[in-house]
Amino acid sequence: MTPSGCRLLGSGDLRQESTPVFNPNVWIQITADETVKCILNKSEMGQGVFTSLPMIVADELEADWRNICFGAAPAGETYVDPVFGMQMTGGSTSIRNMFNPLRKAAAAAREMLVHAAAQTWEVSISECQAHQGTVKHTKTDRSLTYGQLCQKASQLPVPQNPSLKKESDFSLIGTSMSRLDVWDKVNGSATFGTDVFVPGMVYAAIARPPAYGARVISYDREAAKRVPGVSHVVPIDRGIAVCGSTLDGAWKGREALQIQWDQGIQSDLSNESLGQTFVQHLSQQGVSARGEGDTRSALRHA
């Protein structure tokens, strides 16, 4: 079950609310009701990023895990993967590529909240410590929650090089946590791509090359556009997309294209030919990319 008050957020939830919002960067929002929203630029496809990425934020932020929520980032340059330079998910890189950016974003937010508390109490920042969604004054044991501090923190400059926690101080990273998205998927409230409808929406069906590298020689655009509901016929890098007001119309428009393809780069490439090639390579000596230690001995004594 998800933490108390946690829910799956859509891009519509990323708006500024009437209550005070502390929004130090594009990845984090904290509101007066103590909710900490993590905005995620990766797609959840069963690999757990809707939980693991918020864990990074919550740990570095010193947030109360019970107050963590998440939302899918909208399309935009500010949400690109810093390594890929685009919004994409794949290659087991979500944690690898976003670990440091999210830690830095959370650390900056934490420092701003601590600074806000120090200003409120008129004490030294060194006497204030963030822990579990609150900032405490170590000498007097006074405390303020992140929700109470978010308005004052939002008025402070954002640190460009905040201090990160030591790995020995991690409390969430590296642990096993229940997935945040499970409850919404079980009760049916989670929104998937097929649940989304917007005004003027069209469906696309793509005619793909029959062989590797095959290019279009000719196609019947007008025949496809005569199919009821078809609005656009769009050549793309690897095929032709037919857009229509209904999925059935897009499918039928694709069939009406009557595409003629060239032979492509390697017309005989198929699952079967690749399988045979892989099997043949099993009997050949492989290429060593790196050699370190005695793997055979280590496996034998493991």
N, C-alpha and C positions, 0 to 999 in steps of 0.2 A: 504494500500500500504506500502511496506517496505521503510525504510529510504533510502536516496539517496546513491547510490553506494553499497547497501547491496545485497548480493546474497547468495544462498545456496552453501556451499562448500563441495566438496567430499574429501576423504582421499588423493587424488592426489594433493590437494591444500596445504597440510601440509608441503611441501618441503621448504627448504630455498631458497629464491629468490636472484637475483643478486643485488637488492636494499637492503639497510641496513634493517636488521630485528632484532627487540628487542624481544627475546624469553626467558623470565626469568624463565619459567616453562612450563610444557606440556600443560597447559590450555590456555595460552595467547600468541598471536603474535601481535606485532605492527610494521608497516612498515612506510617508509618515506612518503608515500602518505596519511598518517593519518588513514589508515584502522586498526581497532582493531578486530582481529579474535579470537573468543571464540571457543575453541575445546571442544566438548561435548561428554561425555561418556554415555549418556542416549539416548534411542530411542524415537523419536517423534511418538506418536500413538494417537494424538488428544488431549492430556492432556496439551499441551502448554509448554513443557520443552525447546523447541528450542527458546522460547522467555523469559521464566522466569529465566532460568539459565544465559543467557547473561545479564539480568537485574541485577542479583547479581554482576556479574563481573563489569559491567559498573558503577554501583553505587559506589562500593568500590574503583574502579580504578579512579573515577572522569573522566570518558571518555565521549565524546560527543556521545550521543545515535545515532546520524545520521551517525556515522562512524562505527557502530557495525555490524559485520558479524559473521557467525558461521559455523562450520564444524563438521561432525561426526568423532569422534576419531577412528583411526584404532585399530585393536586388539593388545593388549599388556599389560604387567604387570603394566606399569606406568599409565594405565587408569582404573584400577579396582576401584569399589566402595569401599570406606574405611571401610564400615560396613559389606558388604556382602563378601568382599575379592575376587570378580569376577566382570566381566562386565555383568551387567544385569539391566533390568528395570522392576519394578513391586512393588506392595504393597503400592502405593502412597508414595514412599520413596525418589524420586529423589531430591526434595528440601530439605527434612529433612537430607539426608545423605551427600549432596554436598554443603549445605549452607555454613558451616564453611570452608571446604577446598577451595572453590572458593573465598570466601572473603579473606582468608589468602593469596592466590596466587595473587589476585588483589591488595591487600594492599602492598605486597612486590614489585610489579611492580610500584605502585604509589610512594613508597618511593625512589626507584631507579631513577625514572624520576625526582623527586624533587631534589635528590642529584646531578644528572647530571646538572640540571639547576644552582644549587648553585655553582658547580665547574666552569661552563661556565662564570658566572658573578663574581666569586671569592667573594662570600658573604656567610653569615651564612645560614645554612639550615632553621633555624627558621624564616628567612625573606622571605621564599619562600612558595607558596601555590598552590596546584593543584586544578584546577576547569575547568570542561567542556572541557577536552582534551588539556589544556594548563597549564603551570606552570608560575605563576606571581611572580615578585619581589615586595613585598608590599610597599617598601620604594620609589621605582622609577617608579613603574607601567610598568616596562619592562615585556615582556612575550615571551615564547617560546612554540611552539606546541609539542605534543608528537612525531609527525613525525620528527621534527627537533632535538629532544633529543634522539631518539631511538638508534642511533649509539653509542653515548657516554654512555648511560645507559646500553647498552649491555656489556660494558667493566667493569662494577661494580660488586662487590660481591652481591649475593642474600641474603637479610635479612631473618633470620630463624624465627624470632618472631616479625613481623611487627605490628605496632599499627593499630587496626581496628577503623573504624569510630563509633561514637555514633549513636545509633538508631534514635535519634532525628535529626540527620543530613542526614538521608536517603532522597534521592530525587526521586528514581525510585522504590525501593523495597516497596511493599505494594500498588502500584498504578496500574491502569488499562492501559495497553499498547496494541497497535495493534500488532498482531502476525507477527513476522518477516518472517515466512515461507509461508504466505498466497499468496503473489504475485507470487512466483515461482510455486506454485501449480495451481494457476488460469491460468497462461500463458503457462503451460505445460513444463517448463524448469526443474522442480524438478525431481530428480532421485530417483526412488523407487527400491526396491529389484528386482522386475521383469524386470527392465530396465537394469540390470547389466549383462554383458557378459564378461568372461575372457577366455584366451586360456586354452584349456584342461578341460573346465568346464563340470561337469556331474550333472545329476538330481538324487535326491533320493526319493524313495517312501518307506514308512515304514509300515510294517505289524504289527499292534498293538494287544495286548492281548484282547480276546473277553470278559474276566472277570477280575475283580480286582485281581491283584497278580498272574495271570496265567503265567506259564512258558512253554517254548518250550520243547516238548518231542522229536520231530523229524521234519525235513523239507528236501525238495529236492533241494539242492544247485545247482546241475548240470542241473536240468531242468530249473531253473531260468537263469543260465548262457548261456543256449542254445538259449534264446530269443535274436534276433538281437539287438545289441546296448548295452546289459547289460555287465558291466565290473566288478562289485564287488557285493558280497553278504556279508553283515556285520552284525553279531549279535550284538545287543546293550542291554542295561539294561532292557528295556521293549519293546522287539520286535525284528524285523529283518529289516534292511535297504537294499534296492536293488538300486544300482547306475547304471545309464545308460546314454548314450550320448543324448538320447531324453527322454522327460517326458513320452511319450507313451510307450517307451521301458521299462522304470522303472516300470510303472504301470503293464504292462503285465508280467514282470519278477516277480513282487510281487504275482500276481495271480498264477504263475507257482510253487510257493514254496510248496504248499500243506502242510501247517504246521499242526502238531498235537499238541494241547495244553493240559496241565493238568487242573484240576478244579479251580485252583487258591485259594486264601485265603478265599474269600466269593463269590461263584459263583452266588448267587441270588441277589447280589448288583446291583441296576439299578436306573435310574432316578425315576421310579415309586415307588420302595421300599424306597428310600430316601425321596421322597415326603410324603409318608404315615408316616414315622418316624417323620418328621418335624411337620406334622399336629398333631400327637399324643402328641408331646412335648409342643404344645401350651396350652394344658390343665393342664400342670404340673408346679409346682413352679420352677422358674429359680434359678440359682446360682448367688449370689451377689459377684462380684469381688471387688467392692469398694462402699462405701456409704458416701456421703458428701453433706451436705445441704438438702434442702427440694425441690426436683425436682417438685413434684406435685403442690406445691404452686407457684413455679416460673413459671411453664407453665400456670397455671390458671390466673396469673396476668400479663403475658407477653403481 
